[in-house]
Amino acid sequence: MNKPPSSHVIPAAWSGLQRFTDARIALGRTGSSQPTAAHLAFQLAHAEARDAVHLAFDPGSLEEPLQALGLQTLRLHSAAPDRTTYLQRPDLGRRLDAASLESLQGWRQTHTAEAPCDLAFVIADGLSARAAMQQAVPLLQHLVQRLQADPQRWTLAPVALVEQGRVAIGDEIGALLQARTVVVLIGERPGLSSPDSLGIYFTWGPRVGLSDADRNCISNVRDAGLQHSQAAARLHALLSRARLLQLSGVALKDESDDGGKTLSAP
């Protein structure tokens, strides 16, 4: 009589540690190979990661919920005309195309009487449009509540919804919108357990030519990672500190140990 497949699997002695991590540990073995179930799970995760990279960004699906938060929107596109070019030419994903430049310049000309705004938000597909479409709005819901409750007033530019965008495209957008700080919400490179992870990058005094050393990052925003409320609390605290010190990047330290509720003085 043949044994069921599961009876051939020799479990790992330390399988109890699986409850502490999504990492592929203590998979057990069948002879000298990994179990079939583990192999199939890996293939599924790999397929989900690939799908996340190639999923088309739908900015239209974000406009209504953002407008419900009182946020205007602008649709923009990077200089990368399609996904294949975007993946092969990272430099094109960091700059706007001609039509988007004209659109932003036109918006600025019609708002010349307005003072520079405090914040400009950019939502970009990055390497996971799924993450941008799933995580950005819930995060902004929590953040907008904090900004509205803040004794210090925050003025906001329209939210830029950018197709085929990379992190540095926020510098050009922020500069054209004359924002004191730009916050880029972007899909992170998918891992084999995190195809829906959102990254947050913000920069004080955005302008073309800045480097990663000039911005701060909050990573792994998703249901199975850093919760939206926690990410919003940390981001609000850091933005408040950045405005006070008028800087960002390596000179701005997140010294909180309570999920971003407080920051120690430098």
C-alpha positions in Angstrom: 0.0 0.0 0.0 1.4 3.4 -1.0 1.9 6.0 1.7 0.3 9.4 1.3 2.8 12.0 0.0 2.9 13.9 3.4 4.2 10.8 5.2 7.4 11.0 3.2 8.2 14.5 4.4 10.8 14.7 7.2 10.1 17.9 9.2 12.8 20.2 10.4 13.6 20.1 14.1 13.2 23.9 14.3 9.9 24.3 12.5 8.4 26.1 15.5 10.3 29.2 14.4 8.1 29.5 11.3 5.4 31.4 13.4 7.8 34.3 13.8 8.6 35.0 10.2 7.3 34.8 6.6 10.8 33.7 5.5 11.1 30.2 4.0 12.7 28.4 6.9 12.3 24.9 8.3 10.7 23.5 5.2 11.6 19.9 5.9 12.8 17.5 3.3 11.8 14.5 1.2 15.0 12.5 0.8 17.5 15.1 -0.4 14.9 17.4 -1.9 12.5 20.0 -0.6 8.8 18.9 -0.2 6.5 19.3 -3.1 4.2 21.7 -1.2 7.1 24.0 -0.4 8.3 24.0 -4.0 4.8 24.9 -5.3 4.5 27.6 -2.7 7.8 29.1 -3.9 6.6 29.0 -7.5 3.4 30.8 -6.6 5.3 33.5 -4.7 7.7 34.0 -7.6 4.7 34.3 -10.0 3.1 36.9 -7.7 6.3 38.9 -7.6 6.6 38.9 -11.4 2.9 39.9 -11.8 3.4 42.8 -9.3 6.3 44.2 -11.5 4.3 44.0 -14.7 0.8 44.9 -13.5 -0.4 48.1 -15.1 -0.9 51.2 -12.9 -4.5 52.5 -12.8 -4.3 56.1 -11.6 -8.0 56.5 -12.3 -8.9 54.1 -9.5 -7.2 56.4 -7.0 -8.7 59.7 -8.0 -12.1 59.3 -6.3 -10.9 58.1 -2.9 -8.2 60.8 -2.9 -10.8 63.5 -3.8 -12.9 62.2 -0.9 -10.0 63.1 1.4 -10.1 66.6 0.0 -7.0 66.1 -2.2 -6.8 67.3 -5.8 -4.9 65.1 -8.3 -2.7 65.4 -11.4 -2.0 62.6 -13.8 1.6 62.5 -14.9 3.9 60.2 -16.8 7.7 59.6 -16.7 9.9 59.8 -19.7 9.8 56.0 -19.9 7.1 55.4 -22.6 6.3 51.8 -21.6 7.0 49.1 -19.0 9.8 47.4 -20.9 11.7 50.7 -21.4 11.0 51.6 -17.7 12.7 48.4 -16.6 15.6 48.7 -18.9 16.2 52.5 -18.5 15.9 53.5 -14.8 17.1 57.0 -15.7 14.0 57.7 -17.8 11.8 56.8 -14.8 13.4 59.6 -12.8 12.3 62.4 -15.1 8.9 63.6 -16.5 7.9 63.4 -20.1 7.3 66.6 -22.1 3.5 66.5 -21.7 3.8 66.2 -18.0 6.3 69.0 -17.7 3.9 71.2 -19.7 1.0 70.2 -17.5 2.8 71.1 -14.3 4.1 74.3 -15.6 0.6 75.3 -16.7 -0.7 74.5 -13.2 2.0 76.6 -11.6 1.2 79.5 -13.9 -2.4 79.5 -12.8 -1.4 79.4 -9.1 1.3 82.1 -9.1 -0.5 84.1 -6.5 -0.3 81.2 -4.0 2.6 80.8 -1.6 4.7 77.7 -1.8 3.0 74.7 -0.2 4.3 72.6 2.6 3.8 69.1 1.1 3.5 67.6 -2.3 2.5 63.9 -2.5 3.5 61.7 -5.4 2.0 58.2 -5.9 4.0 56.2 -8.4 3.8 52.6 -9.5 7.5 51.9 -9.1 8.2 48.2 -9.2 4.8 47.2 -7.8 1.7 49.0 -9.0 -0.3 46.7 -6.8 1.4 48.2 -3.7 0.7 51.7 -4.8 -2.9 51.0 -5.6 -3.5 49.1 -2.4 -1.5 50.9 0.2 -1.3 54.6 -0.7 -4.9 55.7 0.0 -5.2 53.9 3.4 -1.9 55.5 4.4 -3.0 59.0 3.3 -6.3 58.6 5.2 -4.4 58.2 8.4 -1.8 60.9 7.6 -4.4 63.5 6.5 -6.2 63.1 9.8 -2.9 63.8 11.6 -2.1 66.8 9.5 -5.6 68.2 10.1 -5.3 67.7 13.8 -1.8 69.3 13.9 -1.7 72.7 15.6 0.7 73.8 12.8 -1.1 74.3 9.5 0.0 72.2 6.5 -0.7 73.3 3.0 -0.9 70.6 0.3 -0.3 70.6 -3.4 -2.3 68.3 -5.7 -1.4 64.6 -5.5 0.7 63.6 -8.5 -0.3 60.2 -9.9 2.7 59.0 -11.9 3.0 56.1 -14.3 6.3 54.4 -14.9 7.9 56.5 -12.1 10.9 56.0 -9.8 11.7 57.7 -6.5 13.8 60.6 -7.9 10.9 61.8 -10.1 9.5 63.3 -7.0 12.3 65.8 -6.9 11.3 67.3 -10.3 7.6 67.3 -9.4 8.2 68.9 -6.0 10.4 71.6 -7.5 7.8 72.4 -10.2 5.0 72.5 -7.6 7.2 74.7 -5.4 6.7 72.4 -2.5 8.9 72.7 0.6 8.8 68.9 1.0 7.9 66.1 -1.5 6.6 62.7 -0.3 6.8 59.8 -2.8 4.7 56.8 -2.1 6.0 54.1 -4.4 5.7 50.3 -5.0 8.8 48.6 -3.7 10.7 45.8 -5.4 8.6 42.7 -4.7 10.0 40.1 -2.4 8.9 36.5 -2.5 6.6 37.2 0.4 5.8 40.8 -0.2 4.5 41.7 -3.7 2.4 44.5 -2.2 5.0 46.5 -0.1 4.9 50.3 -0.3 7.9 52.6 0.3 7.8 56.2 1.5 10.5 58.6 0.5 10.5 62.3 1.4 12.8 65.1 0.6 13.1 68.7 2.0 13.7 71.3 -0.7 13.2 69.0 -3.7 15.2 69.7 -6.9 16.6 67.7 -9.7 20.0 66.2 -9.0 19.6 65.2 -5.4 20.8 61.8 -4.2 19.4 59.2 -1.9 21.4 60.7 0.9 19.1 63.7 0.8 15.9 61.8 1.5 14.4 59.6 4.2 12.7 56.3 3.7 10.0 54.4 5.6 9.7 50.9 4.1 7.5 47.8 4.1 4.1 49.5 4.5 1.5 46.8 4.1 -1.0 44.7 6.1 1.7 42.1 6.9 4.4 44.7 7.6 4.3 48.2 8.9 0.7 49.1 9.5 -0.8 52.2 7.8 -1.5 53.9 11.1 2.0 53.3 12.3 3.6 54.5 9.0 1.5 57.6 9.1 2.5 58.4 12.7 6.2 57.9 11.9 5.9 60.0 8.7 4.1 62.8 10.4 6.7 63.0 13.2 9.5 63.0 10.7 7.9 65.6 8.5 7.3 67.8 11.5 11.0 67.5 12.4 12.1 68.1 8.8 10.1 71.3 8.7 11.5 72.5 12.0 15.1 71.8 11.0 14.6 72.5 7.3 16.5 69.4 6.2 16.1 65.7 5.4 18.3 62.7 4.6 21.2 61.5 6.6 21.1 64.6 8.8 17.5 63.8 10.0 17.4 60.8 12.3 14.3 58.8 13.3 15.1 58.2 17.0 11.6 57.1 17.9 11.1 53.7 19.7 7.3 53.8 19.8 6.2 53.5 16.2 6.8 57.2 15.3 4.7 58.8 18.0 7.6 60.9 19.3 11.0 61.9 18.2 13.9 62.8 20.4 15.6 66.2 20.0 18.9 66.0 18.0 
